[in-house]
Amino acid sequence: MSVSILAQPPISGIRHSFAKLLRKVFRSSTVLLIAVMLITISLTAGGAKADTGPTGQKGLISLIMENWKDGVFWAIMILSVIGLTLIIQAFIKNRASVFMPEETTNQIREMIAERKFKELIEFTETDDSFISKALNPALKRAPSFSSMKEAMETAIGEQTAEQFRKIEYLNIIGNLGPLLGLMGTVLGMITAFSAMQASHGGAKPEDLAGGISQALTHTFLGLFLAIPCLAAFGILRTIVDRLTVRGALVAEELLLMIKPAEAKPAAVGAAIGGPRTAATPQPAVRKPTPIPSPSPAV
């Protein structure tokens, strides 16, 4: 049995798509890296200028790094790295060219037009695009169109829920940020009041400044973690919703292209049974007209 050429995309097309994807990823990573470097340089420059000032005031970076022995500090830092990684991965994967590539959609459409359903099932079995994962369960339920449609709707629902679950971690991290900051704030206030208690109520402002600075630093770190994660989650949720709706519409359109094939078994069965002969008309049977009985003479 010959294998269809459409079942495998051309090598040149794969190279072109891969090179295009690498260029986009490189541009996105470059912009993100430049932004992070600018923010870091500005904060470091501000901290260095403050450190060398006549008042001896510490900069923001110096105040933050003074809490590096704190468990809350490391928890926020670890979640920041995880959140940044999830944001980059989500923006790379949730693009139309990755979510439902146009080449894959056109290839499926050509297979349906040429009625290569066996090759289509094999192709959608191995392809990772949204359209292929939605069509593959439907193709396995053929020829009943109602069963095919039900299987496709179930597959679309599962994929949509899976995409939302992937970005839900950003929402969790964003909600944990203020709580961790609040925990650090409470620890800083405990430190400040402990210093006041140790001095029997005669603590100087500089004795309380360390605990208060620790409290406010943790609050800042918690907000610094929460704001980007929640903002990215809101944007990604809109993107995922738009892409899944578009993917569902395209999958439904392709399924309707397969629908005419449902009538083939009935047509074949009619052909095997042969043409139906017209029923021989039966002569109408006339019912005898009842003869009225003579009325009795009065």
Secondary structure, 3 states (H helix, E strand, C coil): CCCCHHHCCCHHHHHHHHHHHHHHHHHHHHHHHHHHHHHHHHHHHHHHHHHCCCCCCCCHHHHHHCCCCCHHHHHHHHHHHHHHHHHHHHHHHCCHHHHCCHHHHHHHHHHHHCCCHHHHHHHHHHCCCHHHHHHHHHHCCCCCHHHHHHHHHHHHHHHHHHHHHHHHHHHHHHHHHHHHHHHHHHHHHHHHHHHHHHCCCCCCHHHHHHHHHHHHHHHHHHHHHHHHHHHHHHHHHHHHHHHHHHHHHHHHHHHHHHHHHHHHHHHHHHHHHCCCCCCCCCCCCCCCCCCCCCCCCC
